[in-house]
Amino acid sequence: MWAAIAAVLFVGSAVAAPRETRIPEAAIAAAGELRESALASDLGYRITESLTTEVGPRLAGSEADARAVKWAEAKFRELGFDKVWLEPVTFPKWERRSEQAEVLGEHRQPLNLTALGGSPAGKVEGEIVRFADLAALEAAPAGSLKGKIAFIDYRMERAKDGAGYGPGGRVRSRGPSAAIRAGASAYLMRSAGTDSHRNPHTGITRFDDGLTPIPSAALAAPDADQLARLTARGPVRVRVALDCGWDGEATSHNVIGEIRGKSKPEEVVVIGGHLDSWDLGTGAIDDGAGVGLTMAAGKLIGQSKLRPARSIRVIAFANEEQGLYGGKAYALKHDAQVKQHQIGAESDFGAGRIYAYSSSAPAHAQAADKQIAEALAPLGIEHTPGKGGPGPDISPFAARGLAWARLAQDGSDYFDYHHTPDDTLDKIDPKALAQNVAAYAVFAYLAASADGDFGSEAKQVTPPEE
């Protein structure tokens, strides 16, 4: 009897276990040809040049954002994608109009700064109180900064994988609320960046519920240094004048292009970048490059001799910068089709060479994951299982069960330019961008050609942070 029960249990477990996912040898060979053709192509650079030249900066909800949507739709069609469509994304609209600051009194001089996204308008004059880091400001007693301006002088650290952005970004996102709790009338911070140029770094901030927002801005690194030296000499008064703020709602769009799969067209591999940018530069590395290289990867897959079984879906996401609105909207709209999404990856970390690959592939897809890694290895890409997480706009869908992949770019100098006037096309190395195109083309093609899945299923998970 026990043997019979054991046999039934064995059969049941065998039926329930997913079969191993593998990639056919013909697809591996085709991916090798695709890789070489992508390396020899400048298509990704030409697409990025088109976006940053013809549209320029693309602040979410602006007139330029609307032009970027039209540009993306037209570009997908020009590239020959089989299907192109728009999905609306609505969000609060923030505008920047003018900004300036100056040191008052004996050492009167201008300061180079930029309003943080989400800051209200206001003209404030007050004494500067310097804090070395976020923790020091958060420890300030309530009301201790009444009538004063809080200044966090935290210096972000440079790292290949961008690890320094976590602490630097928290100064931007949590600092203003900490300043309000301490009674400050305005908030200044050393920019979350790694450069030493007079280019302040913008970026979105948040105000905790129940707090009245205060003017909040980021200083260029040399200006933060100057202010720190002045405060070391004695009391310093500064005047800050920001004209910016929220102005109703806007609707933009996720712009989507699809290369149809040969035998399983309703199943898709998603790649993409975000179409919006901040308004100081032309949004080349953040994230024109991501849009350009994934469009190019899709185009090259579409013209390959052996079409993959599944469709390649390239998404130019709306309004990532102010709260992942495009990624959230896509996840919500396609929530019922999680399982039809084979895997997803987003390029949103500049245009540096990709040096590592990893994914969320479960045990039954590890063999296929290794096959992808082996096909990427000639590009100088290391397999790093268990490292990293999904890209920003992919993360809302990954939290609903989407399988994800990470193609890690070298971001050693990314935060020299991130969210600054210096985010322009000349910062992109065309050869490095071609390597990115090759990597995304190989990854997407092989994932779409796999015999089996990568573990996407409807479930609530907490994906690791990129």
DRENKEGU-729831 format. One record per residue (C-alpha): residue in one letter; x, y, z. Coordinates in Angstrom, 1 decimal. Last residue first. Layout:
N
@rest:a; X:X; Y:Y; Z:Z;
...
***
This chain:
466
@rest:e; X:18.7; Y:47.2; Z:-9.0;
@rest:e; X:16.5; Y:46.6; Z:-6.0;
@rest:p; X:15.5; Y:42.9; Z:-5.3;
@rest:p; X:12.0; Y:42.0; Z:-6.4;
@rest:t; X:9.3; Y:41.8; Z:-3.7;
@rest:v; X:6.7; Y:39.3; Z:-4.9;
@rest:q; X:3.0; Y:39.1; Z:-5.4;
@rest:k; X:2.0; Y:36.4; Z:-7.8;
@rest:a; X:0.8; Y:35.9; Z:-11.4;
@rest:e; X:3.4; Y:33.9; Z:-13.2;
@rest:s; X:6.6; Y:34.5; Z:-15.1;
@rest:g; X:9.1; Y:31.7; Z:-14.5;
@rest:f; X:11.5; Y:31.8; Z:-17.4;
@rest:d; X:9.5; Y:29.7; Z:-19.8;
@rest:g; X:10.0; Y:26.7; Z:-22.1;
@rest:d; X:11.7; Y:26.1; Z:-25.5;
@rest:a; X:13.5; Y:29.4; Z:-25.7;
@rest:s; X:13.3; Y:31.5; Z:-28.8;
@rest:a; X:12.0; Y:34.7; Z:-27.2;
@rest:a; X:14.6; Y:34.5; Z:-24.5;
@rest:l; X:17.3; Y:33.9; Z:-27.2;
@rest:y; X:16.2; Y:37.0; Z:-29.2;
@rest:a; X:15.8; Y:39.3; Z:-26.2;
@rest:f; X:19.2; Y:38.5; Z:-24.8;
@rest:v; X:21.0; Y:38.6; Z:-28.1;
@rest:a; X:19.4; Y:41.9; Z:-29.1;
@rest:y; X:19.9; Y:43.4; Z:-25.7;
@rest:a; X:23.6; Y:42.5; Z:-25.7;
@rest:a; X:24.2; Y:43.7; Z:-29.3;
@rest:v; X:22.5; Y:47.0; Z:-28.7;
@rest:n; X:24.6; Y:47.5; Z:-25.6;
@rest:q; X:27.8; Y:46.8; Z:-27.6;
@rest:a; X:26.6; Y:49.3; Z:-30.1;
@rest:l; X:26.3; Y:51.9; Z:-27.3;
@rest:a; X:29.8; Y:51.2; Z:-26.2;
@rest:k; X:31.0; Y:51.8; Z:-29.8;
@rest:p; X:28.9; Y:55.0; Z:-30.2;
@rest:d; X:30.4; Y:56.5; Z:-26.9;
@rest:i; X:27.8; Y:58.7; Z:-25.4;
@rest:k; X:28.7; Y:61.9; Z:-23.5;
@rest:d; X:28.5; Y:63.9; Z:-26.7;
@rest:l; X:24.7; Y:63.3; Z:-26.8;
@rest:t; X:23.9; Y:65.5; Z:-23.8;
@rest:d; X:23.4; Y:65.1; Z:-20.1;
@rest:d; X:25.6; Y:68.1; Z:-19.1;
@rest:p; X:22.6; Y:70.3; Z:-18.1;
@rest:t; X:22.3; Y:67.9; Z:-15.2;
@rest:h; X:20.0; Y:65.0; Z:-14.2;
@rest:h; X:22.8; Y:62.4; Z:-14.4;
@rest:y; X:26.0; Y:63.9; Z:-15.9;
@rest:d; X:28.8; Y:63.0; Z:-13.4;
@rest:f; X:26.4; Y:60.4; Z:-12.0;
@rest:y; X:27.0; Y:58.1; Z:-15.0;
@rest:d; X:30.8; Y:58.3; Z:-14.8;
@rest:s; X:31.4; Y:54.8; Z:-13.3;
@rest:g; X:28.1; Y:53.6; Z:-14.5;
@rest:d; X:29.3; Y:50.5; Z:-16.3;
@rest:q; X:26.1; Y:48.9; Z:-17.5;
@rest:a; X:24.4; Y:45.8; Z:-15.9;
@rest:l; X:22.2; Y:43.8; Z:-18.1;
@rest:r; X:19.6; Y:42.7; Z:-15.6;
@rest:a; X:16.8; Y:40.2; Z:-16.4;
@rest:w; X:13.3; Y:39.9; Z:-15.2;
@rest:a; X:10.5; Y:37.4; Z:-14.7;
@rest:l; X:7.1; Y:39.1; Z:-14.2;
@rest:g; X:5.3; Y:38.1; Z:-11.0;
@rest:r; X:3.3; Y:41.1; Z:-9.9;
@rest:a; X:6.3; Y:42.8; Z:-8.3;
@rest:a; X:8.1; Y:42.3; Z:-11.6;
@rest:f; X:5.4; Y:44.4; Z:-13.2;
@rest:p; X:6.2; Y:47.3; Z:-10.9;
@rest:s; X:9.9; Y:46.7; Z:-11.3;
@rest:i; X:10.1; Y:46.8; Z:-15.1;
@rest:d; X:9.9; Y:50.6; Z:-15.1;
@rest:p; X:12.9; Y:50.9; Z:-12.7;
@rest:g; X:15.1; Y:48.1; Z:-14.1;
@rest:p; X:14.9; Y:44.7; Z:-12.5;
@rest:g; X:17.3; Y:43.4; Z:-9.8;
@rest:g; X:21.0; Y:43.0; Z:-9.1;
@rest:k; X:23.1; Y:39.9; Z:-8.4;
@rest:g; X:21.9; Y:36.3; Z:-7.9;
@rest:p; X:23.7; Y:34.9; Z:-10.9;
@rest:t; X:26.6; Y:37.0; Z:-12.2;
@rest:h; X:27.4; Y:35.9; Z:-15.7;
@rest:e; X:30.1; Y:38.2; Z:-17.1;
@rest:i; X:29.8; Y:40.3; Z:-20.2;
@rest:g; X:32.8; Y:40.9; Z:-22.4;
@rest:l; X:30.8; Y:40.9; Z:-25.6;
@rest:p; X:32.0; Y:37.3; Z:-26.3;
@rest:a; X:30.3; Y:36.3; Z:-23.0;
@rest:l; X:26.8; Y:37.3; Z:-24.1;
@rest:a; X:26.1; Y:34.0; Z:-25.9;
@rest:e; X:27.4; Y:32.1; Z:-22.8;
@rest:a; X:25.1; Y:34.2; Z:-20.6;
@rest:i; X:22.1; Y:33.3; Z:-22.7;
@rest:q; X:23.0; Y:29.6; Z:-22.5;
@rest:k; X:23.4; Y:29.9; Z:-18.7;
@rest:d; X:19.9; Y:31.4; Z:-18.5;
@rest:a; X:18.6; Y:28.5; Z:-20.6;
@rest:a; X:20.1; Y:26.0; Z:-18.2;
@rest:q; X:18.8; Y:27.9; Z:-15.2;
@rest:a; X:15.3; Y:27.9; Z:-16.4;
@rest:h; X:14.0; Y:25.0; Z:-14.2;
@rest:a; X:15.7; Y:26.4; Z:-11.2;
@rest:p; X:14.1; Y:29.8; Z:-11.4;
@rest:a; X:15.3; Y:32.6; Z:-13.7;
@rest:s; X:15.4; Y:35.9; Z:-11.9;
@rest:s; X:18.1; Y:37.2; Z:-14.1;
@rest:s; X:21.8; Y:38.1; Z:-14.3;
@rest:y; X:24.2; Y:39.6; Z:-16.8;
@rest:a; X:27.4; Y:41.7; Z:-16.2;
@rest:y; X:29.7; Y:44.1; Z:-18.0;
@rest:i; X:27.4; Y:46.2; Z:-20.3;
@rest:r; X:29.4; Y:49.1; Z:-21.7;
@rest:g; X:28.4; Y:52.5; Z:-20.7;
@rest:a; X:25.3; Y:54.1; Z:-22.2;
@rest:g; X:23.3; Y:55.4; Z:-19.3;
@rest:f; X:21.6; Y:53.5; Z:-16.5;
@rest:d; X:18.1; Y:53.0; Z:-17.7;
@rest:s; X:18.0; Y:49.9; Z:-20.0;
@rest:e; X:15.0; Y:47.8; Z:-19.1;
@rest:a; X:14.6; Y:44.0; Z:-19.1;
@rest:g; X:11.5; Y:41.8; Z:-19.2;
@rest:i; X:10.7; Y:38.0; Z:-19.3;
@rest:q; X:8.3; Y:35.6; Z:-21.0;
@rest:h; X:5.3; Y:37.9; Z:-20.7;
@rest:q; X:2.3; Y:35.6; Z:-21.4;
@rest:k; X:2.3; Y:34.6; Z:-17.7;
@rest:v; X:1.8; Y:38.2; Z:-16.6;
@rest:q; X:-1.2; Y:38.7; Z:-19.0;
@rest:a; X:-3.9; Y:39.6; Z:-16.4;
@rest:d; X:-1.8; Y:42.4; Z:-15.0;
@rest:h; X:-1.4; Y:44.0; Z:-18.5;
@rest:k; X:-3.1; Y:47.3; Z:-17.7;
@rest:l; X:-1.8; Y:47.5; Z:-14.2;
@rest:a; X:1.8; Y:46.7; Z:-15.1;
@rest:y; X:1.8; Y:49.1; Z:-18.0;
@rest:a; X:0.4; Y:51.9; Z:-15.8;
@rest:k; X:3.0; Y:51.3; Z:-13.1;
@rest:g; X:5.9; Y:51.3; Z:-15.6;
@rest:g; X:4.6; Y:54.5; Z:-17.2;
@rest:y; X:4.1; Y:56.3; Z:-13.9;
@rest:l; X:7.5; Y:55.3; Z:-12.5;
@rest:g; X:7.4; Y:58.2; Z:-10.1;
@rest:q; X:8.7; Y:61.6; Z:-11.4;
@rest:e; X:11.5; Y:60.4; Z:-13.6;
@rest:e; X:9.7; Y:57.4; Z:-15.2;
@rest:n; X:7.2; Y:59.6; Z:-16.9;
@rest:a; X:6.2; Y:57.6; Z:-20.0;
@rest:f; X:7.9; Y:54.3; Z:-21.0;
@rest:a; X:9.3; Y:53.7; Z:-24.5;
@rest:i; X:8.4; Y:50.0; Z:-24.7;
@rest:v; X:9.9; Y:47.4; Z:-27.1;
@rest:r; X:7.9; Y:44.2; Z:-27.4;
@rest:i; X:9.7; Y:41.3; Z:-29.0;
@rest:s; X:7.2; Y:38.6; Z:-30.0;
@rest:r; X:7.7; Y:34.9; Z:-29.4;
@rest:a; X:9.0; Y:32.1; Z:-31.6;
@rest:p; X:12.0; Y:34.0; Z:-32.7;
@rest:r; X:12.5; Y:34.9; Z:-36.4;
@rest:l; X:15.3; Y:33.2; Z:-38.2;
@rest:k; X:16.9; Y:35.3; Z:-40.9;
@rest:s; X:17.1; Y:38.4; Z:-38.7;
@rest:q; X:15.3; Y:41.6; Z:-39.9;
@rest:g; X:13.0; Y:41.8; Z:-36.9;
@rest:i; X:15.8; Y:41.0; Z:-34.5;
@rest:l; X:17.7; Y:44.0; Z:-35.8;
@rest:k; X:14.7; Y:46.3; Z:-35.4;
@rest:g; X:14.1; Y:45.1; Z:-31.8;
@rest:a; X:17.7; Y:45.7; Z:-30.9;
@rest:a; X:17.6; Y:49.2; Z:-32.5;
@rest:m; X:14.5; Y:50.1; Z:-30.5;
@rest:t; X:16.3; Y:48.8; Z:-27.4;
@rest:l; X:19.4; Y:50.9; Z:-28.1;
@rest:g; X:17.5; Y:54.1; Z:-28.8;
@rest:v; X:15.1; Y:54.0; Z:-25.9;
@rest:g; X:17.9; Y:53.2; Z:-23.4;
@rest:a; X:20.2; Y:55.8; Z:-25.0;
@rest:g; X:17.5; Y:58.5; Z:-24.7;
@rest:d; X:17.3; Y:57.8; Z:-21.0;
@rest:d; X:19.0; Y:59.3; Z:-19.2;
@rest:i; X:22.2; Y:59.1; Z:-21.2;
@rest:a; X:20.9; Y:61.5; Z:-23.8;
@rest:g; X:18.2; Y:63.4; Z:-21.9;
@rest:t; X:18.8; Y:66.7; Z:-23.6;
@rest:g; X:20.1; Y:68.6; Z:-20.5;
@rest:l; X:18.2; Y:70.7; Z:-17.9;
@rest:d; X:14.7; Y:69.5; Z:-18.5;
@rest:w; X:14.5; Y:66.1; Z:-16.9;
@rest:s; X:13.8; Y:63.2; Z:-19.2;
@rest:d; X:10.8; Y:61.3; Z:-20.6;
@rest:l; X:11.0; Y:58.4; Z:-23.0;
@rest:h; X:11.9; Y:55.6; Z:-20.6;
@rest:g; X:13.7; Y:52.5; Z:-21.7;
@rest:g; X:12.8; Y:49.2; Z:-23.3;
@rest:i; X:12.7; Y:45.5; Z:-23.4;
@rest:v; X:9.7; Y:43.1; Z:-23.1;
@rest:v; X:9.7; Y:39.5; Z:-24.3;
@rest:v; X:6.3; Y:38.5; Z:-25.5;
@rest:e; X:3.8; Y:35.6; Z:-25.8;
@rest:e; X:0.9; Y:36.3; Z:-28.1;
@rest:p; X:3.1; Y:35.8; Z:-31.1;
@rest:k; X:3.9; Y:32.1; Z:-30.3;
@rest:s; X:4.9; Y:30.6; Z:-33.7;
@rest:k; X:6.8; Y:33.3; Z:-35.6;
@rest:g; X:6.9; Y:36.1; Z:-33.1;
@rest:r; X:5.7; Y:39.6; Z:-34.1;
@rest:i; X:8.1; Y:42.5; Z:-33.7;
@rest:e; X:6.3; Y:45.0; Z:-31.5;
@rest:g; X:6.5; Y:48.7; Z:-30.9;
@rest:i; X:5.0; Y:50.4; Z:-27.8;
@rest:v; X:4.7; Y:54.1; Z:-26.8;
@rest:n; X:3.7; Y:54.5; Z:-23.2;
@rest:h; X:1.7; Y:57.7; Z:-23.3;
@rest:s; X:1.3; Y:61.2; Z:-21.9;
@rest:t; X:-1.6; Y:62.7; Z:-19.9;
@rest:a; X:-1.2; Y:65.7; Z:-17.7;
@rest:e; X:-2.7; Y:66.8; Z:-14.4;
@rest:g; X:-2.9; Y:70.1; Z:-12.6;
@rest:d; X:0.0; Y:72.6; Z:-12.2;
@rest:w; X:2.5; Y:71.5; Z:-9.6;
@rest:g; X:5.4; Y:73.8; Z:-8.8;
@rest:c; X:8.1; Y:76.2; Z:-10.0;
@rest:d; X:9.4; Y:79.7; Z:-9.4;
@rest:l; X:12.2; Y:79.4; Z:-6.9;
@rest:a; X:13.9; Y:82.2; Z:-5.1;
@rest:v; X:16.5; Y:81.4; Z:-2.4;
@rest:r; X:18.2; Y:84.2; Z:-0.3;
@rest:v; X:21.2; Y:83.1; Z:1.8;
@rest:r; X:22.5; Y:84.2; Z:5.2;
@rest:v; X:25.8; Y:82.9; Z:6.5;
@rest:p; X:26.9; Y:82.8; Z:10.2;
@rest:g; X:30.6; Y:82.2; Z:10.7;
@rest:r; X:33.8; Y:81.3; Z:8.9;
@rest:a; X:32.9; Y:77.6; Z:8.6;
@rest:t; X:29.6; Y:78.6; Z:7.1;
@rest:l; X:31.6; Y:80.2; Z:4.2;
@rest:r; X:33.6; Y:77.1; Z:3.6;
@rest:a; X:30.5; Y:75.0; Z:3.4;
@rest:l; X:28.8; Y:77.4; Z:1.1;
@rest:q; X:31.7; Y:77.3; Z:-1.3;
@rest:d; X:31.9; Y:73.5; Z:-1.2;
@rest:a; X:28.1; Y:73.4; Z:-2.0;
@rest:d; X:28.7; Y:75.8; Z:-4.8;
@rest:p; X:31.5; Y:73.6; Z:-6.2;
@rest:a; X:29.1; Y:70.6; Z:-6.1;
@rest:a; X:26.2; Y:72.3; Z:-7.8;
@rest:l; X:23.5; Y:73.0; Z:-5.3;
@rest:a; X:20.2; Y:71.1; Z:-5.1;
@rest:a; X:16.8; Y:72.8; Z:-4.3;
@rest:s; X:13.8; Y:72.7; Z:-2.0;
@rest:p; X:11.2; Y:75.4; Z:-1.5;
@rest:i; X:9.0; Y:74.2; Z:1.4;
@rest:p; X:6.1; Y:71.7; Z:1.4;
@rest:t; X:3.5; Y:71.8; Z:4.2;
@rest:l; X:3.7; Y:68.5; Z:6.0;
@rest:g; X:0.6; Y:66.2; Z:6.6;
@rest:d; X:1.8; Y:63.5; Z:4.2;
@rest:d; X:5.5; Y:63.3; Z:3.7;
@rest:f; X:7.0; Y:65.5; Z:1.1;
@rest:r; X:8.7; Y:63.9; Z:-1.9;
@rest:t; X:11.6; Y:64.8; Z:-4.2;
@rest:i; X:12.2; Y:64.3; Z:-7.9;
@rest:g; X:15.5; Y:64.9; Z:-9.5;
@rest:t; X:17.8; Y:67.9; Z:-10.3;
@rest:h; X:21.6; Y:67.8; Z:-10.4;
@rest:p; X:23.4; Y:71.1; Z:-10.3;
@rest:n; X:26.1; Y:71.7; Z:-13.0;
@rest:r; X:29.0; Y:73.9; Z:-11.7;
@rest:h; X:31.3; Y:71.0; Z:-12.2;
@rest:s; X:32.9; Y:68.7; Z:-9.6;
@rest:d; X:31.2; Y:65.5; Z:-10.6;
@rest:t; X:29.9; Y:62.6; Z:-8.5;
@rest:g; X:26.2; Y:63.4; Z:-8.2;
@rest:a; X:23.4; Y:63.8; Z:-5.7;
@rest:s; X:23.6; Y:67.5; Z:-5.6;
@rest:r; X:24.7; Y:69.1; Z:-2.3;
@rest:m; X:21.5; Y:69.9; Z:-0.6;
@rest:l; X:19.3; Y:72.9; Z:0.2;
@rest:y; X:16.0; Y:73.2; Z:2.0;
@rest:a; X:13.8; Y:76.1; Z:2.9;
@rest:s; X:11.8; Y:77.5; Z:5.8;
@rest:a; X:13.2; Y:75.1; Z:8.3;
@rest:g; X:11.1; Y:74.0; Z:11.3;
@rest:a; X:12.9; Y:70.7; Z:12.2;
@rest:r; X:10.0; Y:68.7; Z:10.8;
@rest:i; X:10.2; Y:70.8; Z:7.6;
@rest:a; X:13.9; Y:69.9; Z:7.2;
@rest:a; X:13.3; Y:66.2; Z:7.7;
@rest:s; X:10.6; Y:66.4; Z:5.0;
@rest:p; X:13.0; Y:68.1; Z:2.6;
@rest:g; X:15.8; Y:65.6; Z:3.3;
@rest:r; X:13.8; Y:62.4; Z:2.6;
@rest:s; X:13.9; Y:62.3; Z:-1.3;
@rest:r; X:17.0; Y:64.3; Z:-2.0;
@rest:v; X:19.2; Y:63.0; Z:0.8;
@rest:r; X:17.7; Y:59.5; Z:0.0;
@rest:g; X:19.1; Y:59.8; Z:-3.5;
@rest:g; X:22.6; Y:60.2; Z:-2.2;
@rest:p; X:22.4; Y:57.2; Z:0.1;
@rest:g; X:21.1; Y:55.0; Z:-2.7;
@rest:y; X:23.1; Y:56.7; Z:-5.5;
@rest:g; X:26.4; Y:55.4; Z:-4.1;
@rest:a; X:25.7; Y:51.9; Z:-5.4;
@rest:g; X:25.9; Y:53.1; Z:-9.0;
@rest:d; X:27.3; Y:49.8; Z:-10.2;
@rest:k; X:30.7; Y:51.2; Z:-11.1;
@rest:a; X:30.8; Y:53.3; Z:-8.0;
@rest:r; X:31.4; Y:57.0; Z:-7.2;
@rest:e; X:30.5; Y:58.2; Z:-3.7;
@rest:m; X:27.9; Y:61.0; Z:-3.0;
@rest:r; X:29.1; Y:63.9; Z:-0.8;
@rest:y; X:26.6; Y:64.9; Z:1.8;
@rest:d; X:26.4; Y:68.7; Z:2.6;
@rest:i; X:22.9; Y:68.8; Z:3.8;
@rest:f; X:21.7; Y:72.5; Z:4.1;
@rest:a; X:18.7; Y:73.5; Z:6.2;
@rest:i; X:17.5; Y:77.1; Z:5.8;
@rest:k; X:16.5; Y:79.0; Z:8.9;
@rest:g; X:13.3; Y:80.7; Z:10.1;
@rest:k; X:12.6; Y:77.9; Z:12.7;
@rest:l; X:15.5; Y:75.4; Z:12.5;
@rest:s; X:15.2; Y:74.1; Z:16.1;
@rest:g; X:11.4; Y:73.7; Z:15.7;
@rest:a; X:11.5; Y:69.9; Z:16.2;
@rest:p; X:14.9; Y:68.8; Z:17.4;
@rest:a; X:17.5; Y:67.9; Z:14.7;
@rest:a; X:18.1; Y:64.1; Z:14.5;
@rest:e; X:16.7; Y:63.9; Z:11.0;
@rest:l; X:19.2; Y:66.6; Z:10.0;
@rest:a; X:22.2; Y:64.6; Z:11.3;
@rest:a; X:20.9; Y:61.3; Z:9.8;
@rest:l; X:20.7; Y:63.0; Z:6.4;
@rest:d; X:24.4; Y:63.9; Z:6.3;
@rest:a; X:27.0; Y:66.5; Z:7.3;
@rest:f; X:24.4; Y:69.1; Z:8.3;
@rest:r; X:24.8; Y:72.9; Z:7.7;
@rest:v; X:22.5; Y:75.5; Z:9.1;
@rest:i; X:22.2; Y:78.5; Z:6.7;
@rest:e; X:20.6; Y:81.7; Z:8.0;
@rest:g; X:17.5; Y:82.8; Z:6.1;
@rest:e; X:15.8; Y:84.4; Z:3.2;
@rest:v; X:13.0; Y:82.6; Z:1.3;
@rest:k; X:11.2; Y:83.3; Z:-2.0;
@rest:g; X:8.8; Y:80.5; Z:-2.9;
@rest:a; X:7.6; Y:78.0; Z:-5.5;
@rest:p; X:6.9; Y:74.5; Z:-4.5;
@rest:s; X:9.3; Y:71.6; Z:-5.0;
@rest:g; X:8.1; Y:68.5; Z:-6.7;
@rest:g; X:11.2; Y:68.1; Z:-8.9;
@rest:l; X:14.1; Y:69.6; Z:-7.0;
@rest:a; X:14.9; Y:73.2; Z:-7.9;
@rest:t; X:18.3; Y:73.9; Z:-9.4;
@rest:l; X:21.4; Y:75.6; Z:-7.9;
@rest:n; X:24.3; Y:77.8; Z:-8.8;
@rest:l; X:24.9; Y:80.3; Z:-5.9;
@rest:p; X:25.5; Y:84.0; Z:-6.5;
@rest:q; X:27.8; Y:86.2; Z:-4.3;
@rest:r; X:27.6; Y:88.5; Z:-1.3;
@rest:h; X:30.4; Y:87.9; Z:1.2;
@rest:e; X:29.7; Y:90.9; Z:3.4;
@rest:g; X:25.9; Y:90.4; Z:3.3;
@rest:l; X:23.9; Y:87.9; Z:1.3;
@rest:v; X:24.7; Y:84.6; Z:-0.4;
@rest:e; X:22.7; Y:84.2; Z:-3.5;
@rest:a; X:20.0; Y:82.0; Z:-5.0;
@rest:q; X:18.2; Y:81.6; Z:-8.3;
@rest:e; X:15.5; Y:79.6; Z:-10.0;
@rest:s; X:13.0; Y:80.1; Z:-12.8;
@rest:r; X:10.1; Y:78.4; Z:-14.5;
@rest:r; X:10.1; Y:74.7; Z:-13.6;
@rest:e; X:6.8; Y:72.8; Z:-14.1;
@rest:w; X:5.2; Y:69.7; Z:-12.4;
@rest:k; X:2.2; Y:67.9; Z:-13.9;
@rest:p; X:0.4; Y:65.3; Z:-11.8;
@rest:f; X:0.0; Y:62.0; Z:-13.7;
@rest:t; X:-1.9; Y:60.2; Z:-16.5;
@rest:v; X:-0.5; Y:57.5; Z:-18.7;
@rest:p; X:-2.2; Y:56.6; Z:-22.0;
@rest:e; X:-1.2; Y:53.4; Z:-24.0;
@rest:l; X:0.0; Y:54.0; Z:-27.5;
@rest:w; X:0.4; Y:51.5; Z:-30.4;
@rest:v; X:2.8; Y:50.1; Z:-33.0;
@rest:k; X:2.6; Y:46.7; Z:-34.6;
@rest:d; X:4.9; Y:45.0; Z:-37.1;
@rest:f; X:7.9; Y:47.2; Z:-36.4;
@rest:g; X:9.4; Y:48.6; Z:-39.6;
@rest:l; X:11.9; Y:51.0; Z:-38.4;
@rest:e; X:9.9; Y:53.9; Z:-39.8;
@rest:r; X:6.9; Y:52.7; Z:-37.9;
@rest:f; X:8.8; Y:52.6; Z:-34.6;
@rest:k; X:10.3; Y:56.0; Z:-35.3;
@rest:a; X:6.9; Y:57.6; Z:-36.0;
@rest:e; X:5.5; Y:56.4; Z:-32.7;
@rest:a; X:8.6; Y:57.5; Z:-30.9;
@rest:w; X:8.6; Y:61.0; Z:-32.5;
@rest:k; X:4.9; Y:61.5; Z:-31.7;
@rest:v; X:5.5; Y:60.6; Z:-28.1;
@rest:a; X:8.6; Y:62.9; Z:-28.0;
@rest:r; X:6.4; Y:65.7; Z:-29.3;
@rest:a; X:4.0; Y:65.3; Z:-26.4;
@rest:d; X:7.0; Y:65.3; Z:-24.0;
@rest:a; X:8.2; Y:68.5; Z:-25.7;
@rest:e; X:4.9; Y:70.2; Z:-24.9;
@rest:s; X:5.5; Y:69.3; Z:-21.3;
@rest:g; X:3.7; Y:66.6; Z:-19.3;
@rest:a; X:6.9; Y:64.8; Z:-18.4;
@rest:l; X:10.0; Y:66.9; Z:-19.1;
@rest:r; X:11.4; Y:66.0; Z:-22.5;
@rest:p; X:14.7; Y:67.7; Z:-23.2;
@rest:g; X:15.7; Y:67.6; Z:-26.9;
@rest:v; X:13.1; Y:66.7; Z:-29.5;
@rest:e; X:14.8; Y:66.7; Z:-32.8;
@rest:t; X:18.4; Y:66.5; Z:-31.5;
@rest:t; X:18.0; Y:64.2; Z:-28.5;
@rest:l; X:15.5; Y:61.9; Z:-30.3;
@rest:s; X:17.4; Y:61.7; Z:-33.6;
@rest:e; X:20.8; Y:61.2; Z:-31.9;
@rest:t; X:19.4; Y:58.3; Z:-29.9;
@rest:i; X:18.1; Y:56.7; Z:-33.1;
@rest:r; X:21.4; Y:57.2; Z:-34.8;
@rest:y; X:23.3; Y:55.8; Z:-31.9;
@rest:g; X:21.2; Y:52.6; Z:-31.8;
@rest:l; X:21.6; Y:52.2; Z:-35.6;
@rest:d; X:25.4; Y:52.4; Z:-35.6;
@rest:s; X:25.7; Y:48.8; Z:-36.7;
@rest:a; X:28.8; Y:46.6; Z:-36.7;
@rest:l; X:28.3; Y:45.4; Z:-33.2;
@rest:a; X:24.6; Y:44.6; Z:-34.0;
@rest:s; X:25.7; Y:42.5; Z:-37.0;
@rest:e; X:28.1; Y:40.5; Z:-34.9;
@rest:r; X:25.5; Y:39.8; Z:-32.2;
@rest:l; X:22.8; Y:38.9; Z:-34.7;
@rest:e; X:25.2; Y:36.3; Z:-36.2;
@rest:g; X:25.8; Y:34.8; Z:-32.8;
@rest:a; X:22.1; Y:34.9; Z:-32.0;
@rest:a; X:21.4; Y:32.8; Z:-35.2;
@rest:a; X:23.8; Y:30.1; Z:-33.9;
@rest:i; X:22.1; Y:30.0; Z:-30.5;
@rest:a; X:18.7; Y:30.0; Z:-32.2;
@rest:a; X:19.7; Y:26.9; Z:-34.2;
@rest:e; X:21.0; Y:25.3; Z:-31.1;
@rest:p; X:17.5; Y:25.4; Z:-29.5;
@rest:i; X:17.3; Y:27.2; Z:-26.1;
@rest:r; X:16.4; Y:25.2; Z:-23.1;
@rest:t; X:13.8; Y:25.4; Z:-20.3;
@rest:e; X:13.5; Y:22.4; Z:-18.1;
@rest:r; X:10.1; Y:21.0; Z:-17.5;
@rest:p; X:8.1; Y:22.5; Z:-14.7;
@rest:a; X:7.4; Y:20.1; Z:-11.7;
@rest:a; X:3.7; Y:19.5; Z:-11.2;
@rest:v; X:3.6; Y:16.3; Z:-13.3;
@rest:a; X:6.6; Y:14.9; Z:-11.5;
@rest:s; X:5.1; Y:15.8; Z:-8.2;
@rest:g; X:1.9; Y:13.9; Z:-9.0;
@rest:v; X:3.8; Y:10.9; Z:-10.4;
@rest:f; X:5.9; Y:10.7; Z:-7.2;
@rest:l; X:2.9; Y:11.1; Z:-4.9;
@rest:v; X:1.1; Y:8.3; Z:-6.8;
@rest:a; X:4.2; Y:6.0; Z:-6.6;
@rest:a; X:4.6; Y:6.7; Z:-2.9;
@rest:i; X:0.9; Y:5.8; Z:-2.3;
@rest:a; X:1.4; Y:2.6; Z:-4.2;
@rest:a; X:4.5; Y:1.7; Z:-2.3;
@rest:w; X:2.7; Y:2.4; Z:1.0;
@rest:m; X:0.0; Y:0.0; Z:0.0;
***
